[in-house]
Amino acid sequence: MAIQGYSVKAKKKVDIQNPVIEKTSKGGYIAKGKCPETGITVCAMMSEENANKAIKAGEAKKGF
């Protein structure tokens, strides 16, 4: 299952291309990547559990 985020420009949820999971300053996790339709940056907040699952499954790169 691909990581999804909301594209403001496309006004819908899209699968994030080349997601990189990073840690926020407050300790949360965020997946950042590009929208396949518009090319803008798309983000998705996620729990530590889901972030680790995505990294282990090879869906995203670890950026922290």
C-alpha positions in Angstrom: 0.0 0.0 0.0 1.5 3.3 -1.0 1.6 6.3 1.3 -1.1 8.9 0.5 -1.1 12.6 1.1 -3.5 15.4 0.2 -2.5 17.5 -2.8 -3.8 21.0 -2.4 -3.3 21.9 -6.0 -5.1 18.7 -7.3 -7.7 18.9 -4.4 -7.6 15.2 -3.7 -5.6 12.4 -2.0 -2.7 11.1 -4.1 0.0 8.5 -3.7 3.2 10.2 -2.7 6.1 9.6 -5.2 9.5 8.8 -3.7 8.4 9.4 0.0 11.0 10.2 2.6 10.0 9.8 6.3 11.4 12.5 8.6 11.0 13.3 12.2 9.4 16.6 13.2 10.8 19.0 15.8 8.0 17.8 18.2 8.8 14.1 17.7 6.2 13.2 15.2 6.7 11.6 11.8 6.0 13.0 8.4 6.3 11.5 4.9 7.3 14.0 2.2 7.4 13.5 -1.5 6.0 14.7 -4.8 2.5 14.7 -6.3 2.5 12.6 -9.5 -0.1 14.9 -11.2 1.1 18.4 -10.3 4.7 17.9 -9.1 4.3 19.9 -5.9 5.5 18.7 -2.5 2.9 16.6 -0.6 3.2 15.6 3.1 1.4 13.1 5.3 1.6 13.0 9.1 1.9 9.5 10.6 2.5 7.6 13.8 5.8 6.1 14.7 4.3 2.6 14.1 3.1 3.4 10.6 6.4 5.2 9.7 8.5 2.1 10.8 6.1 -0.2 8.9 6.5 1.9 5.7 10.3 1.9 6.0 10.5 -1.9 6.7 8.2 -2.6 3.7 10.4 -0.6 1.4 7.6 2.0 0.6 9.6 4.9 1.9 13.2 5.9 2.7 14.4 6.8 6.2 15.4 10.5 6.4 16.2 10.8 10.1 
